[in-house]
Each structure stands twice: as C-alpha cells, then as structure tokens.
Amino acid sequence: MTHRNWIGKLKKEYGETKTRQDVINHATEFYKELYKKYSETNETEDSHKDFEEEEETVKPIDECEVLEHLKKLKTEKSPGPDNITNEILKIGAPLLLSHLTQVFNLSLKTEEVPKQWCNSDIVLLYKKGDPLDIGNYRPISLLPSIYKLFTTILLSRITPIIDASQPIEQAGFRSGFSTIDHIHTLEQILEKYKEFNQPLYVGYVDYTKAFDTITHTSIWKALNVCGVSKTYINIIKNIYSKSTSRIKMENKGEQISIERCQTSHLRFADDIIVFAKSAKELEQMMQSLAYESKKCDLQMNANKTKVMTNSTQRPVKVFGQQIDYIQEYVYLGKQISFNKNSNKEEVNRRINSTWKNEDIRRKTRLTDALEQALRLKWKWAGHLSRYTDKRWSLQTTKWPAGKRSKGRPLKGWADGIKELVGKDWLTLSQNRDKWKELEEAFTRKGFV
C-alpha cells in the first residue's frame, strides 16, 4: 500500500491493534463477520444451478466479441492475485484471442468459471470519520483481468434485458441517463411545490452497507423476473459461491471467504428519495420501504436517513426511531434545499468579481465560469425537451399546478429561458439548429 493509505493501527473491541499483523487479523475478522451472516443465510437457499438450463441455449461468444471488449479494458489498473494486467492481455491479444474465446464458451456451457478467477485481493481505502475505525474504510477488490473481461462480456449481454424492465424513475447506472436527470427532477419538484404553496415532505433514505448486506437470493429472483437467461444467472451464482478474498497490506494477507460479496454490474442502487404530501404519509411509505428492505437484509440507517419539508416539521418515525429534519441535503453531489436561492446573491457577487477583464480572459484562454454554466444550462434544456420516454425530469419541468402566493414569485429554473424565447420554449427547442443559434444570445444576456 502507498504511504497515503497506510493503516498504522485500528480500534478493536478491547483496546487497539499493536502490530501490523494485528491490523491484518482485525481487518480479516471484520470482513469475515460482515459476510458470514449472509453467506450462511444464502448457503441453505441457493444452489448455483437452481435455475434449470433453458431449451434455447445462449449465443456462443465469438472472437470479435472478445476482441471488442478486450480493447475497452482500461490500462494502468491494479491486477488481481495472478498479477496479469490488462496491458498484458492487450499486447498478447493475437496469441490469446482464440484460447480466451474457448475458455469463455466452456464457462457458458458448464455454467461455471475457473476457481482462480474468483480469488481477489482486498485493499482498504479510507473514507472519512475516525481512521481507527475499520468501518470507515472502503474495501476495494482487485480481481483477475481475465475474469473482468469475461464478466464485462456478460454485462454487455444482460444490460439491455435489465434496462428494458426498469421503470422511468430509475436513472442510476443506465445508458442514456445521468445524475442530472434526478437532480433536475428533484429541484423542479421542490421549486414547484414551493411556488404553488403545496406541502411536501421528502425522505432521503440511507442504507447501512447496502452493497455488502443484500441477500443474493433476492438478486437471483430479480434477474429472473427481468428475463435474464438462466445460464447467465447460474454463472453469476457460481462466481458468488466460489469467491474468496484476502486483505492485502504490504503484499501480505490471510485468505478469507466472502462468498456473497457484491459485483457492481448487478446495478443495485441505494440512493432513494421518497415524496409525500404529509408527514403521516411519508412515515407510512418509509416504514413500508424499511419493512420490505428488511426482507432482503437491507437495513435502513435511521441516523443518516433524513427528512426535508416546506411545511410543519411533524414527527416521522421508522421502526420507532425518529428521523431528523434537515434544511439542506447533498444528493448525488448537489446541495438540495427548498431555500435554493438563499446564497444566490453571494454566488453571483463572487462570480462577477472574478476575472472581469475580458482581455485577460481572452489572452489566457480561460472560460468565464458563468458563461460556461449558462451554455451548459441551455444545452441541457434543449436535450431535456427532446426526451420521448416521459421521464420525470421533463414532466416536472412542464408541470404547473396550484395557486401562487401574493407578491413577486421567486425566479424559477426555466424563467430565464422564457424571458428570451417565450413560454413556448419547449416547442421551439425541437428545432436543433434554431436552438443552437439562440445559445449565444442566452449566454451573452446572462440569464440565470
């Protein structure tokens, strides 16, 4: 490990670790216990061939498919226990391609993978909080490159199947979607409810180690419901049943079994927001969510789950524990608040006082921050208006309802656009060329 990630000592139940071996042993025991419960729970429920082989077999993997994904492997990535890097696979592609294709097709046929592919090294990266608390480190698994190549091929095959069954509300880990979709949706909902004097309660749900604790029986069932081939499901289950890891510190480690560790391609996302028009309704929804989550061993973290409202702060409880109210929340990297304009004047003042001299900006080729922000907003507005799948980000932008308060209302997200091109901007923006011509005018006028 690098000096930056050096773990000198850790807290134990009684005292602290005293030697490097103590640190390794404590980390090993921590992850053994973390996965033990879920491993034992699933062991009795799961056989990796619970799903019978389909009459129609899956399409064999060909060399072109392997080569396509081989080229996409990122370089300068840490290798797994076999020390084979992505660079080695790329350089040796002409000689390895046919052999890799044969091995991959054998795995498809037998619904099993070589045991060596399931061995990984775990390195610990500090997140935040007490550096002596092992719970404040993120475990990163270093997996064999050949395994990653094979699972990347599987992922490319099952992703379209899973995406086709997802509701429009799910924007995470999907091609064509981004965090901007949900950030925009959330801000529009808060803006409209405040503008039209409607009470709104927003619950920000946080799960305790969601990726580590969800029961995998639930995942197998979900994949089956989505229509994923039984062959692919059985291969994934086989990978989970064979997986072992060791804590890696200074090239030393004691091997442990983490048979139910998560794989990122299962697309499990734990960022959930719940909307309700009353505290009572929100409590019922969050209580129901917590109850259903518990069936999959997902534990809602009441200390980190928060509630925000533009109305009276009435008690909201989940399993008897009261959820705290907050004024602002960082969601997907963006600070969200009903009082989103409270710091607007200060932000604009700082922007306007920075690099006022256009000659300096031109000579140094620096982009004006406000100008760039406006260009991006204009591009996003055009992109947003052309959605055809009825996603929330567009629907909430178009949504006017309710009665406004007396006096001048706060400026909304789309008001600057309307000032330039009128209320029918959603229609005008369908003409891409015309919309692009207006971008410069919007930027120069400084609409916010």
LOKE-242256 format. One record per residue (C-alpha): residue number from 0; residue in three letters; x, y, z. Coordinates in steps of 0.001 Angstrom, whole numbers, plus 500000, padded with zeros to 6 digits. Example, Ala and Ser with C-alpha at 12.3 -4.5 7.8 and 13.67 -1.06 7.14 Angstrom:
2
SITE  num  residuo      px      py      pz
SITE    0      ala  512300  495500  507800
SITE    1      ser  513670  498940  507140
***
This chain:
448
SITE  num  residuo      px      py      pz
SITE    0      met  500000  500000  500000
SITE    1      thr  501104  503572  499487
SITE    2      his  502017  505800  502400
SITE    3      arg  498784  507732  501871
SITE    4      asn  496744  504609  502581
SITE    5      trp  498960  503336  505383
SITE    6      ile  496904  501893  508252
SITE    7      gly  499098  502025  511333
SITE    8      lys  496570  500749  513842
SITE    9      leu  492864  500096  514319
SITE   10      lys  490435  500033  517207
SITE   11      lys  489322  496642  518479
SITE   12      glu  486577  495699  520919
SITE   13      tyr  489130  495909  523691
SITE   14      gly  491899  498412  523008
SITE   15      glu  493811  498841  519752
SITE   16      thr  495961  496746  517436
SITE   17      lys  499649  496787  518332
SITE   18      thr  501384  495259  515318
SITE   19      arg  500928  495113  511539
SITE   20      gln  499826  491504  511858
SITE   21      asp  497201  492597  514393
SITE   22      val  495871  495107  511847
SITE   23      ile  495641  492398  509174
SITE   24      asn  493979  489949  511564
SITE   25      his  491450  492526  512772
SITE   26      ala  490531  493574  509216
SITE   27      thr  490220  489915  508213
SITE   28      glu  487910  489109  511119
SITE   29      phe  485819  492220  510460
SITE   30      tyr  485044  491191  506885
SITE   31      lys  484576  487560  507843
SITE   32      glu  481854  488587  510275
SITE   33      leu  480369  491097  507840
SITE   34      tyr  479772  488438  505178
SITE   35      lys  479280  485430  507439
SITE   36      lys  475607  486071  508161
SITE   37      tyr  474653  486485  504525
SITE   38      ser  476809  483607  503369
SITE   39      glu  475123  481247  505833
SITE   40      thr  471657  482585  505004
SITE   41      asn  472074  482005  501293
SITE   42      glu  474018  478752  501556
SITE   43      thr  470909  476796  502513
SITE   44      glu  468727  478594  499982
SITE   45      asp  470968  478689  496940
SITE   46      ser  472424  476059  494741
SITE   47      his  474185  477676  491823
SITE   48      lys  472007  475640  489466
SITE   49      asp  468618  476378  490985
SITE   50      phe  467538  477505  487534
SITE   51      glu  467288  474680  485054
SITE   52      glu  469011  475028  481711
SITE   53      glu  466825  476563  479035
SITE   54      glu  465818  474706  475923
SITE   55      glu  467213  477561  473854
SITE   56      thr  470910  477943  474673
SITE   57      val  472600  481312  474792
SITE   58      lys  474579  482577  471834
SITE   59      pro  478237  481438  471904
SITE   60      ile  480913  484078  472392
SITE   61      asp  482964  484715  469258
SITE   62      glu  486457  486165  468857
SITE   63      cys  485149  489503  467570
SITE   64      glu  483131  489945  470754
SITE   65      val  486137  489134  472933
SITE   66      leu  488387  491487  470954
SITE   67      glu  485830  494299  471154
SITE   68      his  485753  494153  474950
SITE   69      leu  489468  493499  475226
SITE   70      lys  490157  496814  473502
SITE   71      lys  487928  498588  476037
SITE   72      leu  489868  497362  479075
SITE   73      lys  491393  500315  480905
SITE   74      thr  495134  500495  481340
SITE   75      glu  497154  501282  484449
SITE   76      lys  494786  499298  486659
SITE   77      ser  495987  497175  489569
SITE   78      pro  495961  493445  488736
SITE   79      gly  494454  490653  490798
SITE   80      pro  496361  487906  492657
SITE   81      asp  497644  486439  489356
SITE   82      asn  499460  489734  488548
SITE   83      ile  498205  489640  484939
SITE   84      thr  497490  493214  483885
SITE   85      asn  495131  494494  481200
SITE   86      glu  498184  495649  479257
SITE   87      ile  499466  492063  479054
SITE   88      leu  496148  490846  477654
SITE   89      lys  496095  493616  475061
SITE   90      ile  499657  493009  473918
SITE   91      gly  499107  489258  473748
SITE   92      ala  495716  489502  472037
SITE   93      pro  496827  487948  468699
SITE   94      leu  498006  484809  470505
SITE   95      leu  495438  484707  473313
SITE   96      leu  492227  485543  471472
SITE   97      ser  491251  482044  470338
SITE   98      his  492190  480487  473699
SITE   99      leu  490226  483070  475682
SITE  100      thr  487197  482543  473443
SITE  101      gln  487338  478775  474012
SITE  102      val  487576  479171  477794
SITE  103      phe  484717  481684  477885
SITE  104      asn  482457  479400  475846
SITE  105      leu  483317  476480  478119
SITE  106      ser  482118  478582  481059
SITE  107      leu  478880  479314  479198
SITE  108      lys  478372  475617  478522
SITE  109      thr  479141  474368  482045
SITE  110      glu  477754  477463  483818
SITE  111      glu  480912  477557  485902
SITE  112      val  484109  479605  485946
SITE  113      pro  487640  478558  486924
SITE  114      lys  488184  478893  490666
SITE  115      gln  491259  481074  490086
SITE  116      trp  489046  483784  488606
SITE  117      cys  487185  484116  491897
SITE  118      asn  490231  484925  494025
SITE  119      ser  490778  488595  494803
SITE  120      asp  492883  490886  496963
SITE  121      ile  491183  493493  499131
SITE  122      val  492836  496857  499722
SITE  123      leu  491285  499302  502168
SITE  124      leu  490732  502949  501244
SITE  125      tyr  489959  505456  503993
SITE  126      lys  486648  507321  503501
SITE  127      lys  486007  509708  506390
SITE  128      gly  485493  509708  510142
SITE  129      asp  487691  508043  512742
SITE  130      pro  490691  506499  510901
SITE  131      leu  490996  503915  513683
SITE  132      asp  487509  502538  512939
SITE  133      ile  487655  499723  510373
SITE  134      gly  484076  500601  509364
SITE  135      asn  485335  503893  507910
SITE  136      tyr  487353  502152  505193
SITE  137      arg  486058  501140  501773
SITE  138      pro  487167  497655  500664
SITE  139      ile  488329  497573  497034
SITE  140      ser  488627  494152  495408
SITE  141      leu  491456  493625  492926
SITE  142      leu  490180  490933  490559
SITE  143      pro  491917  488918  487808
SITE  144      ser  491868  490703  484455
SITE  145      ile  490609  487624  482579
SITE  146      tyr  487676  487387  484980
SITE  147      lys  486866  491067  484429
SITE  148      leu  486998  490574  480655
SITE  149      phe  484578  487645  480841
SITE  150      thr  482121  489394  483173
SITE  151      thr  482257  492525  481011
SITE  152      ile  481024  490430  478094
SITE  153      leu  478228  489012  480257
SITE  154      leu  477326  492512  481419
SITE  155      ser  477043  493809  477852
SITE  156      arg  474643  490965  477066
SITE  157      ile  472323  491264  480052
SITE  158      thr  472262  495074  480432
SITE  159      pro  469762  495681  477572
SITE  160      ile  467486  492993  479031
SITE  161      ile  467539  494531  482511
SITE  162      asp  467194  498100  481228
SITE  163      ala  464080  497166  479273
SITE  164      ser  462331  496166  482504
SITE  165      gln  463303  499243  484544
SITE  166      pro  460768  501973  485361
SITE  167      ile  461419  505504  484182
SITE  168      glu  462067  506524  487805
SITE  169      gln  465319  504553  487848
SITE  170      ala  468090  506703  486397
SITE  171      gly  471097  505099  488058
SITE  172      phe  473626  503024  486111
SITE  173      arg  471641  503247  482872
SITE  174      ser  472853  504191  479429
SITE  175      gly  471289  507458  478307
SITE  176      phe  470581  508573  481866
SITE  177      ser  472727  510603  484233
SITE  178      thr  472690  512063  487724
SITE  179      ile  471483  515309  486149
SITE  180      asp  468113  513672  485399
SITE  181      his  467316  513061  489057
SITE  182      ile  468953  516255  490327
SITE  183      his  466853  518284  487887
SITE  184      thr  463712  516325  488759
SITE  185      leu  464210  516818  492492
SITE  186      glu  464896  520535  492178
SITE  187      gln  461863  521029  489927
SITE  188      ile  459585  519225  492383
SITE  189      leu  460852  521342  495292
SITE  190      glu  460587  524518  493204
SITE  191      lys  457029  523843  492013
SITE  192      tyr  455674  522763  495392
SITE  193      lys  457090  525894  496989
SITE  194      glu  455861  528156  494182
SITE  195      phe  452304  526805  494291
SITE  196      asn  452028  526593  498093
SITE  197      gln  451702  522827  498338
SITE  198      pro  453132  520975  501351
SITE  199      leu  455826  518457  500516
SITE  200      tyr  457776  516010  502653
SITE  201      val  460923  514474  501186
SITE  202      gly  462617  511432  502687
SITE  203      tyr  466267  510761  501840
SITE  204      val  466862  507080  502539
SITE  205      asp  470241  505717  503557
SITE  206      tyr  471021  502019  503935
SITE  207      thr  473698  500525  506170
SITE  208      lys  476302  498857  503909
SITE  209      ala  473695  498106  501252
SITE  210      phe  476146  496563  498783
SITE  211      asp  477503  494246  501466
SITE  212      thr  474295  493056  503081
SITE  213      ile  471580  492485  500486
SITE  214      thr  470618  488816  500248
SITE  215      his  471568  487437  496898
SITE  216      thr  468513  485220  496680
SITE  217      ser  466635  488471  496085
SITE  218      ile  469025  489368  493266
SITE  219      trp  468632  485989  491550
SITE  220      lys  464856  486346  491693
SITE  221      ala  465019  489911  490358
SITE  222      leu  467239  488879  487438
SITE  223      asn  464854  486041  486659
SITE  224      val  461849  488392  486712
SITE  225      cys  463698  490735  484335
SITE  226      gly  464023  487890  481855
SITE  227      val  467772  487300  482139
SITE  228      ser  468846  483915  480781
SITE  229      lys  469100  481159  483385
SITE  230      thr  472569  480390  482045
SITE  231      tyr  473832  483852  482964
SITE  232      ile  472153  483736  486380
SITE  233      asn  473701  480361  487167
SITE  234      ile  477160  481599  486131
SITE  235      ile  476845  484645  488388
SITE  236      lys  475720  482413  491257
SITE  237      asn  478689  480144  490640
SITE  238      ile  481017  483145  490856
SITE  239      tyr  479476  484201  494163
SITE  240      ser  479715  480695  495623
SITE  241      lys  483439  480407  494799
SITE  242      ser  484598  483924  495651
SITE  243      thr  487420  484277  498158
SITE  244      ser  489482  487301  499124
SITE  245      arg  492378  488273  501312
SITE  246      ile  493248  491542  502971
SITE  247      lys  496311  492946  501236
SITE  248      met  498755  495081  503192
SITE  249      glu  502388  495212  502168
SITE  250      asn  501883  492121  499981
SITE  251      lys  500768  490036  502956
SITE  252      gly  497344  488628  503624
SITE  253      glu  495340  485898  505244
SITE  254      gln  492795  484307  502934
SITE  255      ile  489131  484616  503878
SITE  256      ser  485929  483517  502206
SITE  257      ile  483442  486177  501194
SITE  258      glu  481167  484033  499125
SITE  259      arg  478457  486680  498879
SITE  260      cys  480457  489776  498021
SITE  261      gln  478769  492204  495639
SITE  262      thr  479540  492725  491979
SITE  263      ser  478911  496181  490565
SITE  264      his  477180  495035  487407
SITE  265      leu  474075  493938  489322
SITE  266      arg  473110  497596  489214
SITE  267      phe  471920  497820  492798
SITE  268      ala  471484  501487  493687
SITE  269      asp  470803  502573  497274
SITE  270      asp  470129  506275  496712
SITE  271      ile  466380  506509  497269
SITE  272      ile  464168  509528  497704
SITE  273      val  460553  509292  498882
SITE  274      phe  457984  512060  498278
SITE  275      ala  454761  512602  500255
SITE  276      lys  452246  515368  500889
SITE  277      ser  452124  514834  504656
SITE  278      ala  454387  513604  507432
SITE  279      lys  451985  510749  508142
SITE  280      glu  452016  509588  504529
SITE  281      leu  455811  509827  504391
SITE  282      glu  456127  507803  507597
SITE  283      gln  453889  505080  506181
SITE  284      met  455875  504968  502940
SITE  285      met  459258  504870  504668
SITE  286      gln  458043  502293  507182
SITE  287      ser  456805  500114  504330
SITE  288      leu  460107  500570  502469
SITE  289      ala  462092  499656  505586
SITE  290      tyr  459929  496570  506126
SITE  291      glu  460298  495329  502556
SITE  292      ser  464023  496138  502571
SITE  293      lys  464490  494070  505702
SITE  294      lys  463265  491010  503813
SITE  295      cys  466414  491342  501686
SITE  296      asp  468579  492097  504747
SITE  297      leu  468818  495767  503815
SITE  298      gln  468854  497843  506992
SITE  299      met  467685  501439  506782
SITE  300      asn  470149  503650  508658
SITE  301      ala  467880  505898  510737
SITE  302      asn  470809  508092  511786
SITE  303      lys  471670  509002  508186
SITE  304      thr  468160  508885  506722
SITE  305      lys  466785  512440  506706
SITE  306      val  463566  514350  506039
SITE  307      met  463091  517768  504449
SITE  308      thr  459879  519784  504206
SITE  309      asn  458469  523163  503255
SITE  310      ser  455695  522689  505812
SITE  311      thr  455348  521905  509534
SITE  312      gln  458002  519552  510885
SITE  313      arg  455835  516766  512275
SITE  314      pro  457422  513578  513700
SITE  315      val  458385  510858  511216
SITE  316      lys  459439  507509  512676
SITE  317      val  460779  504285  511187
SITE  318      phe  460626  501211  513408
SITE  319      gly  460061  503533  516362
SITE  320      gln  463131  505686  515721
SITE  321      gln  462537  509335  514873
SITE  322      ile  464046  510661  511644
SITE  323      asp  465766  514055  511807
SITE  324      tyr  464658  517036  509745
SITE  325      ile  467254  518974  507756
SITE  326      gln  467288  522229  505781
SITE  327      glu  469602  521023  503018
SITE  328      tyr  470939  517722  501705
SITE  329      val  473738  516773  499332
SITE  330      tyr  472184  514456  496746
SITE  331      leu  474383  512945  494030
SITE  332      gly  476965  515641  494711
SITE  333      lys  474491  518552  494528
SITE  334      gln  473255  520533  497526
SITE  335      ile  469450  520467  497588
SITE  336      ser  467215  522822  499575
SITE  337      phe  463788  524428  499452
SITE  338      asn  465643  527712  500016
SITE  339      lys  467831  527228  496952
SITE  340      asn  468089  530989  496277
SITE  341      ser  469366  531929  499747
SITE  342      asn  473002  532096  498630
SITE  343      lys  472365  533240  495079
SITE  344      glu  473430  536867  495580
SITE  345      glu  476691  535855  497230
SITE  346      val  477483  533332  494497
SITE  347      asn  476784  535873  491746
SITE  348      arg  478860  538504  493543
SITE  349      arg  481870  536204  493653
SITE  350      ile  481465  535216  490006
SITE  351      asn  481109  538826  488860
SITE  352      ser  484140  539970  490843
SITE  353      thr  486375  537296  489329
SITE  354      trp  488208  537836  486016
SITE  355      lys  486172  540881  484974
SITE  356      asn  488819  541886  482475
SITE  357      glu  487780  540243  479197
SITE  358      asp  491181  540973  477666
SITE  359      ile  492889  538860  480336
SITE  360      arg  490439  536009  479811
SITE  361      arg  490932  536163  476041
SITE  362      lys  494731  536122  476277
SITE  363      thr  494838  533324  478838
SITE  364      arg  492040  531427  477045
SITE  365      leu  490210  530979  480336
SITE  366      thr  486485  530288  480096
SITE  367      asp  484215  532532  482117
SITE  368      ala  482543  530355  484769
SITE  369      leu  479120  531987  484488
SITE  370      glu  479238  531878  480686
SITE  371      gln  480083  528184  480732
SITE  372      ala  477316  527477  483258
SITE  373      leu  474772  529245  481047
SITE  374      arg  475914  527368  477933
SITE  375      leu  475532  524061  479743
SITE  376      lys  472096  525050  481038
SITE  377      trp  470957  525959  477502
SITE  378      lys  472264  522684  476074
SITE  379      trp  470632  520712  478890
SITE  380      ala  467295  522495  478357
SITE  381      gly  467320  521544  474674
SITE  382      his  468331  517976  475428
SITE  383      leu  465698  517709  478149
SITE  384      ser  462889  518997  475928
SITE  385      arg  463505  516295  473312
SITE  386      tyr  463034  513332  475636
SITE  387      thr  460429  510930  474283
SITE  388      asp  460193  508461  477178
SITE  389      lys  458189  510596  479647
SITE  390      arg  460959  510667  482220
SITE  391      trp  460466  512698  485379
SITE  392      ser  462963  515429  484540
SITE  393      leu  460815  516561  481587
SITE  394      gln  457434  516030  483236
SITE  395      thr  458336  518087  486312
SITE  396      thr  459682  520895  484115
SITE  397      lys  456368  521106  482229
SITE  398      trp  454268  520772  485377
SITE  399      pro  452386  523928  486511
SITE  400      ala  449739  523409  489196
SITE  401      gly  448289  525181  492191
SITE  402      lys  447910  528742  493430
SITE  403      arg  450854  531092  493874
SITE  404      ser  451369  533366  496878
SITE  405      lys  450790  537105  496566
SITE  406      gly  453742  539204  495531
SITE  407      arg  456585  538574  493151
SITE  408      pro  457397  534855  492993
SITE  409      leu  460932  533524  493184
SITE  410      lys  462590  533067  489829
SITE  411      gly  462222  529521  488547
SITE  412      trp  464718  527367  486651
SITE  413      ala  463053  527963  483254
SITE  414      asp  462231  531663  483712
SITE  415      gly  465463  532892  482111
SITE  416      ile  464774  530753  479055
SITE  417      lys  461205  532059  478826
SITE  418      glu  462443  535662  479006
SITE  419      leu  464490  535115  475861
SITE  420      val  462294  532892  473678
SITE  421      gly  458865  532917  475322
SITE  422      lys  456646  530402  477091
SITE  423      asp  456661  528008  474118
SITE  424      trp  460370  527250  474512
SITE  425      leu  459681  523507  474745
SITE  426      thr  458248  523616  471221
SITE  427      leu  460929  525910  469827
SITE  428      ser  463710  523709  471189
SITE  429      gln  462617  520813  468975
SITE  430      asn  464392  522653  466139
SITE  431      arg  468010  521840  466991
SITE  432      asp  469544  524331  464553
SITE  433      lys  467376  527213  465758
SITE  434      trp  468059  526314  469383
SITE  435      lys  471792  526286  468792
SITE  436      glu  471622  529730  467151
SITE  437      leu  469968  531155  470287
SITE  438      glu  472620  529734  472634
SITE  439      glu  474961  532704  472198
SITE  440      ala  472179  535208  472901
SITE  441      phe  471188  533377  476076
SITE  442      thr  474797  533294  477240
SITE  443      arg  475547  536949  476449
SITE  444      lys  472368  538216  478102
SITE  445      gly  473417  536491  481306
SITE  446      phe  470090  534805  482008
SITE  447      val  470270  532642  485140
***
